[in-house]
Amino acid sequence: MTLGRTLWCIILIKLFIMFAVLKAFFFPSYLKGDAGEKSEAVSTELTARKVSE
């Protein structure tokens, strides 16, 4: 049972590193503000990408 508990501990530490630490460094939040500002930024970005194609 101690081997299984140790393996679960390692798995949980790896998951924490993947989701908490890597998200903070590699996936920053570009959208800041309230819901209206976020929706405006997304629609502007989508229409700008569509026009450039």
SVG drawing of the C-alpha trace seen along z (x, -y; Angstrom):
<svg xmlns="http://www.w3.org/2000/svg" viewBox="-21 -47 28 49">
<polyline fill="none" stroke="black" stroke-width="0.4" points="0.0,0.0 2.8,-2.4 4.0,-2.1 0.5,-3.0 0.3,-6.0 3.7,-7.2 2.8,-6.9 -0.5,-8.8 1.5,-11.5 3.9,-11.8 0.9,-11.9 -0.7,-14.7 2.5,-16.7 3.0,-16.4 -0.6,-17.5 -0.1,-20.5 3.0,-21.4 1.4,-21.0 -1.8,-22.9 -0.7,-25.6 2.9,-26.4 3.0,-25.9 -0.3,-27.7 1.0,-30.7 4.1,-31.0 3.0,-29.7 -0.6,-30.7 -1.1,-34.2 -4.5,-35.8 -4.7,-38.3 -8.3,-39.3 -8.8,-41.6 -11.8,-43.5 -15.5,-42.8 -17.6,-40.6 -18.4,-43.4 -14.7,-44.2 -13.8,-40.5 -16.6,-39.9 -15.5,-43.0 -11.9,-41.9 -12.8,-38.4 -15.1,-39.6 -12.5,-42.1 -9.8,-39.5 -12.0,-37.0 -13.1,-39.5 -9.5,-40.7 -8.4,-37.1 -11.2,-36.4 -10.5,-39.5 -6.8,-38.7 -7.5,-35.2"/>
</svg>
